[in-house]
Each structure stands twice: as structure tokens, then as C-alpha cells.
Amino acid sequence: MPNCLNCGTWNPEDKNVCWRCQAELPKPVVQKKRGPVRVLGLSIWIWLAIFFFVVMMIAMQFIGRAVGA
Ligand SMILES: [Zn+2]
């Protein structure tokens, strides 16, 4: 609900001007940021990096065992 900046009166969502003082109302900003996908606050690329790192560690262990044996 956008309150009038001039008089503080509540105004319906679809109003462009205050019904009371005719002051211009701030338009409700609908922000739909289409940024990178985030999982638990981390960028998906960070998770991919972690996943890749873990896979590499496991792969290295397997390679190490294969070579050692
Ligand atoms: Zn007003």
C-alpha cells in the first residue's frame, strides 16, 4: 500500500495521485531481478565450482589408489 509522501494518507494501489492532496504517488516498483540463480545465498557458479572441486578430489583419490596399487 503506497502511502502519500506528502500527507501520509493511504492510497489504493492503482492510484497515481493522492486522493486527498493530489500529490503524485511513488509508483510501486515491481522488481523482478533476473539475476543468476542462487542456492542458499550462493551463486550457482560457486556451487558448480564446489561440485567440480569435490568430484576432482574423489577422482584424484581413485587415480591415486589405482596408481598406488
Ligand atoms: Zn496526500
N, CA, C, O and the ligand as a Tripos MOL2 file, in Angstrom:
@<TRIPOS>MOLECULE
protein
  277   275    70     0     0
PROTEIN
NO_CHARGES

@<TRIPOS>ATOM
      1 N           0.8390   -1.2030    0.0000 N.3       1 MET1
      2 CA          0.0000    0.0000    0.0000 C.3       1 MET1
      3 C           0.8690    1.2460    0.0000 C.2       1 MET1
      4 O           1.5800    1.5020    0.9720 O.2       1 MET1
      5 N           0.8240    2.0160   -1.0630 N.am      2 PRO2
      6 CA          1.6690    3.2110   -1.1290 C.3       2 PRO2
      7 C           1.0580    4.3710   -0.3470 C.2       2 PRO2
      8 O          -0.0300    4.8490   -0.6670 O.2       2 PRO2
      9 N           1.7550    4.7980    0.6510 N.am      3 ASN3
     10 CA          1.2940    5.9530    1.4070 C.3       3 ASN3
     11 C           1.7760    7.2330    0.7310 C.2       3 ASN3
     12 O           2.8810    7.2860    0.1910 O.2       3 ASN3
     13 N           0.9450    8.2430    0.7670 N.am      4 CYS4
     14 CA          1.3090    9.5260    0.1780 C.3       4 CYS4
     15 C           2.5130   10.1090    0.9080 C.2       4 CYS4
     16 O           2.5540   10.1570    2.1370 O.2       4 CYS4
     17 N           3.4860   10.5480    0.1230 N.am      5 LEU5
     18 CA          4.6780   11.1380    0.7200 C.3       5 LEU5
     19 C           4.3890   12.5250    1.2670 C.2       5 LEU5
     20 O           5.0950   13.0270    2.1410 O.2       5 LEU5
     21 N           3.3620   13.1170    0.7450 N.am      6 ASN6
     22 CA          3.0280   14.4950    1.1370 C.3       6 ASN6
     23 C           2.2260   14.5270    2.4320 C.2       6 ASN6
     24 O           2.5680   15.2580    3.3620 O.2       6 ASN6
     25 N           1.1530   13.7290    2.4900 N.am      7 CYS7
     26 CA          0.2720   13.7970    3.6570 C.3       7 CYS7
     27 C           0.2010   12.4720    4.4150 C.2       7 CYS7
     28 O          -0.4090   12.3990    5.4820 O.2       7 CYS7
     29 N           0.8130   11.4400    3.8760 N.am      8 GLY8
     30 CA          0.8620   10.1690    4.5820 C.3       8 GLY8
     31 C          -0.4160    9.3670    4.5060 C.2       8 GLY8
     32 O          -0.5760    8.3790    5.2220 O.2       8 GLY8
     33 N          -1.3230    9.7790    3.6500 N.am      9 THR9
     34 CA         -2.5900    9.0720    3.5260 C.3       9 THR9
     35 C          -2.4180    7.8040    2.6980 C.2       9 THR9
     36 O          -1.6850    7.7740    1.7090 O.2       9 THR9
     37 N          -3.1060    6.7740    3.1260 N.am     10 TRP10
     38 CA         -3.0640    5.5410    2.3550 C.3      10 TRP10
     39 C          -3.8240    5.7080    1.0580 C.2      10 TRP10
     40 O          -4.8820    6.3370    1.0280 O.2      10 TRP10
     41 N          -3.2960    5.1570    0.0010 N.am     11 ASN11
     42 CA         -3.9480    5.2130   -1.2950 C.3      11 ASN11
     43 C          -4.0060    3.8260   -1.9050 C.2      11 ASN11
     44 O          -3.1220    2.9980   -1.6860 O.2      11 ASN11
     45 N          -5.0670    3.5830   -2.6800 N.am     12 PRO12
     46 CA         -5.1380    2.2850   -3.3570 C.3      12 PRO12
     47 C          -3.9750    2.1030   -4.3170 C.2      12 PRO12
     48 O          -3.3410    3.0640   -4.7530 O.2      12 PRO12
     49 N          -3.7160    0.8380   -4.6330 N.am     13 GLU13
     50 CA         -2.5570    0.5040   -5.4580 C.3      13 GLU13
     51 C          -2.6140    1.1620   -6.8360 C.2      13 GLU13
     52 O          -1.5910    1.5630   -7.3900 O.2      13 GLU13
     53 N          -3.8300    1.2640   -7.3780 N.am     14 ASP14
     54 CA         -3.9410    1.7240   -8.7640 C.3      14 ASP14
     55 C          -3.9530    3.2460   -8.8960 C.2      14 ASP14
     56 O          -4.0370    3.7780  -10.0030 O.2      14 ASP14
     57 N          -3.8710    3.9340   -7.7740 N.am     15 LYS15
     58 CA         -3.9080    5.4000   -7.8320 C.3      15 LYS15
     59 C          -2.5370    5.9630   -8.1800 C.2      15 LYS15
     60 O          -1.5100    5.5020   -7.6820 O.2      15 LYS15
     61 N          -2.5460    6.9650   -9.0420 N.am     16 ASN16
     62 CA         -1.2980    7.6310   -9.4130 C.3      16 ASN16
     63 C          -1.0770    8.9020   -8.6050 C.2      16 ASN16
     64 O           0.0550    9.3430   -8.4040 O.2      16 ASN16
     65 N          -2.1840    9.4790   -8.1450 N.am     17 VAL17
     66 CA         -2.0920   10.6850   -7.3200 C.3      17 VAL17
     67 C          -2.8870   10.4520   -6.0400 C.2      17 VAL17
     68 O          -3.8380    9.6710   -6.0110 O.2      17 VAL17
     69 N          -2.4740   11.1480   -4.9860 N.am     18 CYS18
     70 CA         -3.1510   11.0210   -3.7100 C.3      18 CYS18
     71 C          -4.5820   11.5300   -3.8250 C.2      18 CYS18
     72 O          -4.8330   12.6010   -4.3770 O.2      18 CYS18
     73 N          -5.5100   10.7480   -3.2970 N.am     19 TRP19
     74 CA         -6.9190   11.1520   -3.3900 C.3      19 TRP19
     75 C          -7.2080   12.3280   -2.4860 C.2      19 TRP19
     76 O          -8.2320   12.9950   -2.6350 O.2      19 TRP19
     77 N          -6.3170   12.5850   -1.5530 N.am     20 ARG20
     78 CA         -6.5660   13.6300   -0.5630 C.3      20 ARG20
     79 C          -5.9170   14.9510   -0.9630 C.2      20 ARG20
     80 O          -6.5730   15.9920   -0.9930 O.2      20 ARG20
     81 N          -4.6280   14.8980   -1.2690 N.am     21 CYS21
     82 CA         -3.9150   16.1390   -1.5530 C.3      21 CYS21
     83 C          -3.4690   16.2520   -3.0020 C.2      21 CYS21
     84 O          -2.8570   17.2460   -3.3930 O.2      21 CYS21
     85 N          -3.7730   15.2430   -3.7900 N.am     22 GLN22
     86 CA         -3.4700   15.2420   -5.2290 C.3      22 GLN22
     87 C          -1.9740   15.2420   -5.5150 C.2      22 GLN22
     88 O          -1.5480   15.5260   -6.6340 O.2      22 GLN22
     89 N          -1.2020   14.9300   -4.5240 N.am     23 ALA23
     90 CA          0.2360   14.8300   -4.7560 C.3      23 ALA23
     91 C           0.5350   13.5410   -5.5120 C.2      23 ALA23
     92 O          -0.1710   12.5420   -5.3770 O.2      23 ALA23
     93 N           1.5850   13.5860   -6.3000 N.am     24 GLU24
     94 CA          1.9460   12.4190   -7.0840 C.3      24 GLU24
     95 C           2.4750   11.3240   -6.1710 C.2      24 GLU24
     96 O           3.2840   11.5690   -5.2760 O.2      24 GLU24
     97 N           2.0010   10.1220   -6.4180 N.am     25 LEU25
     98 CA          2.4000    8.9960   -5.5780 C.3      25 LEU25
     99 C           3.5840    8.2650   -6.1980 C.2      25 LEU25
    100 O           3.7110    8.1780   -7.4190 O.2      25 LEU25
    101 N           4.4370    7.7470   -5.3400 N.am     26 PRO26
    102 CA          5.5480    6.9400   -5.8710 C.3      26 PRO26
    103 C           5.0180    5.6450   -6.4450 C.2      26 PRO26
    104 O           4.2210    4.9420   -5.8230 O.2      26 PRO26
    105 N           5.4770    5.3490   -7.6380 N.am     27 LYS27
    106 CA          4.9910    4.1330   -8.2900 C.3      27 LYS27
    107 C           5.5710    2.9160   -7.5910 C.2      27 LYS27
    108 O           6.7660    2.8570   -7.3010 O.2      27 LYS27
    109 N           4.7130    1.9530   -7.3270 N.am     28 PRO28
    110 CA          5.2120    0.7220   -6.7170 C.3      28 PRO28
    111 C           6.1590    0.0120   -7.6730 C.2      28 PRO28
    112 O           5.7850   -0.4210   -8.7630 O.2      28 PRO28
    113 N           7.3780   -0.0840   -7.2240 N.am     29 VAL29
    114 CA          8.4070   -0.6720   -8.0900 C.3      29 VAL29
    115 C           8.3610   -2.1890   -7.9680 C.2      29 VAL29
    116 O           8.6220   -2.7710   -6.9150 O.2      29 VAL29
    117 N           8.0230   -2.7870   -9.0750 N.am     30 VAL30
    118 CA          7.9950   -4.2570   -9.0990 C.3      30 VAL30
    119 C           9.3440   -4.7340   -9.6150 C.2      30 VAL30
    120 O           9.6090   -4.7560  -10.8170 O.2      30 VAL30
    121 N          10.1650   -5.1070   -8.6820 N.am     31 GLN31
    122 CA         11.5000   -5.5370   -9.0860 C.3      31 GLN31
    123 C          11.5490   -7.0460   -9.2020 C.2      31 GLN31
    124 O          11.4180   -7.7900   -8.2290 O.2      31 GLN31
    125 N          11.7420   -7.4500  -10.4230 N.am     32 LYS32
    126 CA         11.9260   -8.8890  -10.6640 C.3      32 LYS32
    127 C          13.3030   -9.0680  -11.2590 C.2      32 LYS32
    128 O          13.4850   -9.1640  -12.4730 O.2      32 LYS32
    129 N          14.2440   -9.1090  -10.3790 N.am     33 LYS33
    130 CA         15.6200   -9.2520  -10.8560 C.3      33 LYS33
    131 C          15.8340  -10.6480  -11.4100 C.2      33 LYS33
    132 O          15.6350  -11.6590  -10.7370 O.2      33 LYS33
    133 N          16.2410  -10.6550  -12.6400 N.am     34 ARG34
    134 CA         16.5410  -11.9420  -13.2640 C.3      34 ARG34
    135 C          18.0470  -12.1430  -13.2360 C.2      34 ARG34
    136 O          18.7150  -12.2400  -14.2660 O.2      34 ARG34
    137 N          18.5400  -12.1980  -12.0290 N.am     35 GLY35
    138 CA         19.9690  -12.4060  -11.8720 C.3      35 GLY35
    139 C          20.3070  -13.8750  -11.9410 C.2      35 GLY35
    140 O          19.4560  -14.7010  -12.2720 O.2      35 GLY35
    141 N          21.5300  -14.2000  -11.6330 N.am     36 PRO36
    142 CA         21.9240  -15.6070  -11.6280 C.3      36 PRO36
    143 C          21.1950  -16.3750  -10.5480 C.2      36 PRO36
    144 O          20.8530  -15.8260   -9.5010 O.2      36 PRO36
    145 N          20.9640  -17.6280  -10.8080 N.am     37 VAL37
    146 CA         20.2460  -18.4780   -9.8570 C.3      37 VAL37
    147 C          21.0980  -18.6350   -8.6040 C.2      37 VAL37
    148 O          22.3000  -18.8960   -8.6710 O.2      37 VAL37
    149 N          20.4380  -18.4700   -7.4550 N.am     38 ARG38
    150 CA         21.1780  -18.5650   -6.2060 C.3      38 ARG38
    151 C          20.6020  -19.6730   -5.3440 C.2      38 ARG38
    152 O          19.3870  -19.7930   -5.1930 O.2      38 ARG38
    153 N          21.4840  -20.4750   -4.7850 N.am     39 VAL39
    154 CA         21.0850  -21.5580   -3.8970 C.3      39 VAL39
    155 C          21.7360  -21.3030   -2.5510 C.2      39 VAL39
    156 O          22.9600  -21.2380   -2.4430 O.2      39 VAL39
    157 N          20.9190  -21.1620   -1.5370 N.am     40 LEU40
    158 CA         21.3950  -20.9070   -0.1650 C.3      40 LEU40
    159 C          22.3070  -19.6940   -0.1190 C.2      40 LEU40
    160 O          23.3050  -19.6820    0.6020 O.2      40 LEU40
    161 N          21.9590  -18.6690   -0.8980 N.am     41 GLY41
    162 CA         22.7150  -17.4260   -0.8610 C.3      41 GLY41
    163 C          23.9720  -17.4460   -1.6950 C.2      41 GLY41
    164 O          24.6450  -16.4230   -1.8300 O.2      41 GLY41
    165 N          24.2940  -18.5720   -2.2480 N.am     42 LEU42
    166 CA         25.4960  -18.6460   -3.0800 C.3      42 LEU42
    167 C          25.1050  -18.7520   -4.5370 C.2      42 LEU42
    168 O          24.0960  -19.3610   -4.8900 O.2      42 LEU42
    169 N          25.9110  -18.1570   -5.3580 N.am     43 SER43
    170 CA         25.6640  -18.2350   -6.7860 C.3      43 SER43
    171 C          25.7810  -19.6750   -7.2610 C.2      43 SER43
    172 O          26.5480  -20.4700   -6.7180 O.2      43 SER43
    173 N          25.0110  -19.9870   -8.2750 N.am     44 ILE44
    174 CA         25.0170  -21.3590   -8.8080 C.3      44 ILE44
    175 C          26.4080  -21.7290   -9.3090 C.2      44 ILE44
    176 O          26.7860  -22.9010   -9.3230 O.2      44 ILE44
    177 N          27.1720  -20.6980   -9.7240 N.am     45 TRP45
    178 CA         28.5230  -20.9640  -10.2360 C.3      45 TRP45
    179 C          29.4540  -21.3690   -9.0990 C.2      45 TRP45
    180 O          30.3700  -22.1680   -9.2950 O.2      45 TRP45
    181 N          29.2180  -20.8170   -7.9110 N.am     46 ILE46
    182 CA         30.0280  -21.2050   -6.7490 C.3      46 ILE46
    183 C          29.7660  -22.6740   -6.4380 C.2      46 ILE46
    184 O          30.6930  -23.4430   -6.1840 O.2      46 ILE46
    185 N          28.4880  -23.0510   -6.4610 N.am     47 TRP47
    186 CA         28.1310  -24.4440   -6.1940 C.3      47 TRP47
    187 C          28.7350  -25.3700   -7.2420 C.2      47 TRP47
    188 O          29.2100  -26.4610   -6.9280 O.2      47 TRP47
    189 N          28.7090  -24.9140   -8.4960 N.am     48 LEU48
    190 CA         29.2980  -25.7210   -9.5640 C.3      48 LEU48
    191 C          30.7880  -25.8830   -9.3300 C.2      48 LEU48
    192 O          31.3430  -26.9590   -9.5510 O.2      48 LEU48
    193 N          31.4440  -24.8050   -8.8770 N.am     49 ALA49
    194 CA         32.8750  -24.8570   -8.5980 C.3      49 ALA49
    195 C          33.1420  -25.8400   -7.4550 C.2      49 ALA49
    196 O          34.0740  -26.6410   -7.5230 O.2      49 ALA49
    197 N          32.3190  -25.7740   -6.4070 N.am     50 ILE50
    198 CA         32.4720  -26.6840   -5.2660 C.3      50 ILE50
    199 C          32.2480  -28.1230   -5.7250 C.2      50 ILE50
    200 O          33.0100  -29.0260   -5.3760 O.2      50 ILE50
    201 N          31.2010  -28.3180   -6.5040 N.am     51 PHE51
    202 CA         30.8830  -29.6540   -7.0170 C.3      51 PHE51
    203 C          32.0500  -30.1970   -7.8410 C.2      51 PHE51
    204 O          32.4600  -31.3470   -7.6820 O.2      51 PHE51
    205 N          32.5690  -29.3550   -8.7130 N.am     52 PHE52
    206 CA         33.6850  -29.7430   -9.5710 C.3      52 PHE52
    207 C          34.8940  -30.0930   -8.7070 C.2      52 PHE52
    208 O          35.5860  -31.0780   -8.9630 O.2      52 PHE52
    209 N          35.1400  -29.2820   -7.6870 N.am     53 PHE53
    210 CA         36.2790  -29.4970   -6.7900 C.3      53 PHE53
    211 C          36.1510  -30.8400   -6.0780 C.2      53 PHE53
    212 O          37.1130  -31.6040   -5.9980 O.2      53 PHE53
    213 N          34.9510  -31.1190   -5.5620 N.am     54 VAL54
    214 CA         34.7040  -32.3770   -4.8410 C.3      54 VAL54
    215 C          34.8920  -33.5550   -5.7880 C.2      54 VAL54
    216 O          35.5250  -34.5500   -5.4340 O.2      54 VAL54
    217 N          34.3430  -33.4410   -6.9850 N.am     55 VAL55
    218 CA         34.4790  -34.5170   -7.9770 C.3      55 VAL55
    219 C          35.9510  -34.7440   -8.2880 C.2      55 VAL55
    220 O          36.3960  -35.8850   -8.4060 O.2      55 VAL55
    221 N          36.6950  -33.6710   -8.4200 N.am     56 MET56
    222 CA         38.1260  -33.7750   -8.7010 C.3      56 MET56
    223 C          38.8610  -34.4680   -7.5630 C.2      56 MET56
    224 O          39.7360  -35.3030   -7.7920 O.2      56 MET56
    225 N          38.4950  -34.1130   -6.3260 N.am     57 MET57
    226 CA         39.1240  -34.7310   -5.1560 C.3      57 MET57
    227 C          38.8770  -36.2340   -5.1290 C.2      57 MET57
    228 O          39.7810  -37.0270   -4.8710 O.2      57 MET57
    229 N          37.6110  -36.6080   -5.4060 N.am     58 ILE58
    230 CA         37.2590  -38.0290   -5.4220 C.3      58 ILE58
    231 C          38.0090  -38.7300   -6.5620 C.2      58 ILE58
    232 O          38.5530  -39.8210   -6.3910 O.2      58 ILE58
    233 N          38.0230  -38.0840   -7.7070 N.am     59 ALA59
    234 CA         38.7070  -38.6580   -8.8690 C.3      59 ALA59
    235 C          40.1900  -38.8320   -8.5670 C.2      59 ALA59
    236 O          40.7830  -39.8490   -8.9250 O.2      59 ALA59
    237 N          40.7890  -37.8430   -7.9120 N.am     60 MET60
    238 CA         42.2150  -37.9120   -7.5720 C.3      60 MET60
    239 C          42.4990  -39.0840   -6.6350 C.2      60 MET60
    240 O          43.5170  -39.7660   -6.7510 O.2      60 MET60
    241 N          41.5720  -39.2940   -5.7080 N.am     61 GLN61
    242 CA         41.7440  -40.4110   -4.7720 C.3      61 GLN61
    243 C          41.7170  -41.7360   -5.5200 C.2      61 GLN61
    244 O          42.5350  -42.6200   -5.2650 O.2      61 GLN61
    245 N          40.7890  -41.8640   -6.4290 N.am     62 PHE62
    246 CA         40.6700  -43.0870   -7.2160 C.3      62 PHE62
    247 C          41.9150  -43.2960   -8.0540 C.2      62 PHE62
    248 O          42.4390  -44.4070   -8.1460 O.2      62 PHE62
    249 N          42.3920  -42.1990   -8.6740 N.am     63 ILE63
    250 CA         43.5820  -42.2770   -9.5190 C.3      63 ILE63
    251 C          44.7840  -42.6540   -8.6360 C.2      63 ILE63
    252 O          45.6150  -43.4840   -9.0050 O.2      63 ILE63
    253 N          44.8460  -42.0130   -7.4580 N.am     64 GLY64
    254 CA         45.9500  -42.2980   -6.5400 C.3      64 GLY64
    255 C          45.9710  -43.7620   -6.1400 C.2      64 GLY64
    256 O          47.0390  -44.3730   -6.0990 O.2      64 GLY64
    257 N          44.8400  -44.3210   -5.8530 N.am     65 ARG65
    258 CA         44.7440  -45.7360   -5.4660 C.3      65 ARG65
    259 C          45.1350  -46.6360   -6.6280 C.2      65 ARG65
    260 O          45.8540  -47.6210   -6.4570 O.2      65 ARG65
    261 N          44.6540  -46.2840   -7.7990 N.am     66 ALA66
    262 CA         44.9230  -47.1000   -8.9790 C.3      66 ALA66
    263 C          46.4210  -47.1250   -9.2490 C.2      66 ALA66
    264 O          46.9900  -48.1690   -9.5670 O.2      66 ALA66
    265 N          47.0520  -45.9620   -9.1190 N.am     67 VAL67
    266 CA         48.4860  -45.8630   -9.3710 C.3      67 VAL67
    267 C          49.2550  -46.5800   -8.2420 C.2      67 VAL67
    268 O          50.2280  -47.2940   -8.4840 O.2      67 VAL67
    269 N          48.7760  -46.3600   -6.9850 N.am     68 GLY68
    270 CA         49.4650  -46.9470   -5.8440 C.3      68 GLY68
    271 C          49.4060  -48.4720   -5.8580 C.2      68 GLY68
    272 O          50.3580  -49.1420   -5.4570 O.2      68 GLY68
    273 N          48.2970  -49.0040   -6.3170 N.am     69 ALA69
    274 CA         48.1250  -50.4510   -6.3370 C.3      69 ALA69
    275 C          48.7130  -51.0370   -7.6220 C.2      69 ALA69
    276 O          48.6650  -52.2500   -7.8250 O.2      69 ALA69
    277 ZN         -1.5480   13.0370    0.0080 Zn       70 ZN70
@<TRIPOS>BOND
     1     1     2 1
     2     2     3 1
     3     3     4 2
     4     3     5 am
     5     5     6 1
     6     6     7 1
     7     7     8 2
     8     7     9 am
     9     9    10 1
    10    10    11 1
    11    11    12 2
    12    11    13 am
    13    13    14 1
    14    14    15 1
    15    15    16 2
    16    15    17 am
    17    17    18 1
    18    18    19 1
    19    19    20 2
    20    19    21 am
    21    21    22 1
    22    22    23 1
    23    23    24 2
    24    23    25 am
    25    25    26 1
    26    26    27 1
    27    27    28 2
    28    27    29 am
    29    29    30 1
    30    30    31 1
    31    31    32 2
    32    31    33 am
    33    33    34 1
    34    34    35 1
    35    35    36 2
    36    35    37 am
    37    37    38 1
    38    38    39 1
    39    39    40 2
    40    39    41 am
    41    41    42 1
    42    42    43 1
    43    43    44 2
    44    43    45 am
    45    45    46 1
    46    46    47 1
    47    47    48 2
    48    47    49 am
    49    49    50 1
    50    50    51 1
    51    51    52 2
    52    51    53 am
    53    53    54 1
    54    54    55 1
    55    55    56 2
    56    55    57 am
    57    57    58 1
    58    58    59 1
    59    59    60 2
    60    59    61 am
    61    61    62 1
    62    62    63 1
    63    63    64 2
    64    63    65 am
    65    65    66 1
    66    66    67 1
    67    67    68 2
    68    67    69 am
    69    69    70 1
    70    70    71 1
    71    71    72 2
    72    71    73 am
    73    73    74 1
    74    74    75 1
    75    75    76 2
    76    75    77 am
    77    77    78 1
    78    78    79 1
    79    79    80 2
    80    79    81 am
    81    81    82 1
    82    82    83 1
    83    83    84 2
    84    83    85 am
    85    85    86 1
    86    86    87 1
    87    87    88 2
    88    87    89 am
    89    89    90 1
    90    90    91 1
    91    91    92 2
    92    91    93 am
    93    93    94 1
    94    94    95 1
    95    95    96 2
    96    95    97 am
    97    97    98 1
    98    98    99 1
    99    99   100 2
   100    99   101 am
   101   101   102 1
   102   102   103 1
   103   103   104 2
   104   103   105 am
   105   105   106 1
   106   106   107 1
   107   107   108 2
   108   107   109 am
   109   109   110 1
   110   110   111 1
   111   111   112 2
   112   111   113 am
   113   113   114 1
   114   114   115 1
   115   115   116 2
   116   115   117 am
   117   117   118 1
   118   118   119 1
   119   119   120 2
   120   119   121 am
   121   121   122 1
   122   122   123 1
   123   123   124 2
   124   123   125 am
   125   125   126 1
   126   126   127 1
   127   127   128 2
   128   127   129 am
   129   129   130 1
   130   130   131 1
   131   131   132 2
   132   131   133 am
   133   133   134 1
   134   134   135 1
   135   135   136 2
   136   135   137 am
   137   137   138 1
   138   138   139 1
   139   139   140 2
   140   139   141 am
   141   141   142 1
   142   142   143 1
   143   143   144 2
   144   143   145 am
   145   145   146 1
   146   146   147 1
   147   147   148 2
   148   147   149 am
   149   149   150 1
   150   150   151 1
   151   151   152 2
   152   151   153 am
   153   153   154 1
   154   154   155 1
   155   155   156 2
   156   155   157 am
   157   157   158 1
   158   158   159 1
   159   159   160 2
   160   159   161 am
   161   161   162 1
   162   162   163 1
   163   163   164 2
   164   163   165 am
   165   165   166 1
   166   166   167 1
   167   167   168 2
   168   167   169 am
   169   169   170 1
   170   170   171 1
   171   171   172 2
   172   171   173 am
   173   173   174 1
   174   174   175 1
   175   175   176 2
   176   175   177 am
   177   177   178 1
   178   178   179 1
   179   179   180 2
   180   179   181 am
   181   181   182 1
   182   182   183 1
   183   183   184 2
   184   183   185 am
   185   185   186 1
   186   186   187 1
   187   187   188 2
   188   187   189 am
   189   189   190 1
   190   190   191 1
   191   191   192 2
   192   191   193 am
   193   193   194 1
   194   194   195 1
   195   195   196 2
   196   195   197 am
   197   197   198 1
   198   198   199 1
   199   199   200 2
   200   199   201 am
   201   201   202 1
   202   202   203 1
   203   203   204 2
   204   203   205 am
   205   205   206 1
   206   206   207 1
   207   207   208 2
   208   207   209 am
   209   209   210 1
   210   210   211 1
   211   211   212 2
   212   211   213 am
   213   213   214 1
   214   214   215 1
   215   215   216 2
   216   215   217 am
   217   217   218 1
   218   218   219 1
   219   219   220 2
   220   219   221 am
   221   221   222 1
   222   222   223 1
   223   223   224 2
   224   223   225 am
   225   225   226 1
   226   226   227 1
   227   227   228 2
   228   227   229 am
   229   229   230 1
   230   230   231 1
   231   231   232 2
   232   231   233 am
   233   233   234 1
   234   234   235 1
   235   235   236 2
   236   235   237 am
   237   237   238 1
   238   238   239 1
   239   239   240 2
   240   239   241 am
   241   241   242 1
   242   242   243 1
   243   243   244 2
   244   243   245 am
   245   245   246 1
   246   246   247 1
   247   247   248 2
   248   247   249 am
   249   249   250 1
   250   250   251 1
   251   251   252 2
   252   251   253 am
   253   253   254 1
   254   254   255 1
   255   255   256 2
   256   255   257 am
   257   257   258 1
   258   258   259 1
   259   259   260 2
   260   259   261 am
   261   261   262 1
   262   262   263 1
   263   263   264 2
   264   263   265 am
   265   265   266 1
   266   266   267 1
   267   267   268 2
   268   267   269 am
   269   269   270 1
   270   270   271 1
   271   271   272 2
   272   271   273 am
   273   273   274 1
   274   274   275 1
   275   275   276 2
@<TRIPOS>SUBSTRUCTURE
     1 MET1         2 RESIDUE 1 A MET
     2 PRO2         6 RESIDUE 1 A PRO
     3 ASN3        10 RESIDUE 1 A ASN
     4 CYS4        14 RESIDUE 1 A CYS
     5 LEU5        18 RESIDUE 1 A LEU
     6 ASN6        22 RESIDUE 1 A ASN
     7 CYS7        26 RESIDUE 1 A CYS
     8 GLY8        30 RESIDUE 1 A GLY
     9 THR9        34 RESIDUE 1 A THR
    10 TRP10       38 RESIDUE 1 A TRP
    11 ASN11       42 RESIDUE 1 A ASN
    12 PRO12       46 RESIDUE 1 A PRO
    13 GLU13       50 RESIDUE 1 A GLU
    14 ASP14       54 RESIDUE 1 A ASP
    15 LYS15       58 RESIDUE 1 A LYS
    16 ASN16       62 RESIDUE 1 A ASN
    17 VAL17       66 RESIDUE 1 A VAL
    18 CYS18       70 RESIDUE 1 A CYS
    19 TRP19       74 RESIDUE 1 A TRP
    20 ARG20       78 RESIDUE 1 A ARG
    21 CYS21       82 RESIDUE 1 A CYS
    22 GLN22       86 RESIDUE 1 A GLN
    23 ALA23       90 RESIDUE 1 A ALA
    24 GLU24       94 RESIDUE 1 A GLU
    25 LEU25       98 RESIDUE 1 A LEU
    26 PRO26      102 RESIDUE 1 A PRO
    27 LYS27      106 RESIDUE 1 A LYS
    28 PRO28      110 RESIDUE 1 A PRO
    29 VAL29      114 RESIDUE 1 A VAL
    30 VAL30      118 RESIDUE 1 A VAL
    31 GLN31      122 RESIDUE 1 A GLN
    32 LYS32      126 RESIDUE 1 A LYS
    33 LYS33      130 RESIDUE 1 A LYS
    34 ARG34      134 RESIDUE 1 A ARG
    35 GLY35      138 RESIDUE 1 A GLY
    36 PRO36      142 RESIDUE 1 A PRO
    37 VAL37      146 RESIDUE 1 A VAL
    38 ARG38      150 RESIDUE 1 A ARG
    39 VAL39      154 RESIDUE 1 A VAL
    40 LEU40      158 RESIDUE 1 A LEU
    41 GLY41      162 RESIDUE 1 A GLY
    42 LEU42      166 RESIDUE 1 A LEU
    43 SER43      170 RESIDUE 1 A SER
    44 ILE44      174 RESIDUE 1 A ILE
    45 TRP45      178 RESIDUE 1 A TRP
    46 ILE46      182 RESIDUE 1 A ILE
    47 TRP47      186 RESIDUE 1 A TRP
    48 LEU48      190 RESIDUE 1 A LEU
    49 ALA49      194 RESIDUE 1 A ALA
    50 ILE50      198 RESIDUE 1 A ILE
    51 PHE51      202 RESIDUE 1 A PHE
    52 PHE52      206 RESIDUE 1 A PHE
    53 PHE53      210 RESIDUE 1 A PHE
    54 VAL54      214 RESIDUE 1 A VAL
    55 VAL55      218 RESIDUE 1 A VAL
    56 MET56      222 RESIDUE 1 A MET
    57 MET57      226 RESIDUE 1 A MET
    58 ILE58      230 RESIDUE 1 A ILE
    59 ALA59      234 RESIDUE 1 A ALA
    60 MET60      238 RESIDUE 1 A MET
    61 GLN61      242 RESIDUE 1 A GLN
    62 PHE62      246 RESIDUE 1 A PHE
    63 ILE63      250 RESIDUE 1 A ILE
    64 GLY64      254 RESIDUE 1 A GLY
    65 ARG65      258 RESIDUE 1 A ARG
    66 ALA66      262 RESIDUE 1 A ALA
    67 VAL67      266 RESIDUE 1 A VAL
    68 GLY68      270 RESIDUE 1 A GLY
    69 ALA69      274 RESIDUE 1 A ALA
    70 ZN70       277 GROUP 0 **** ****
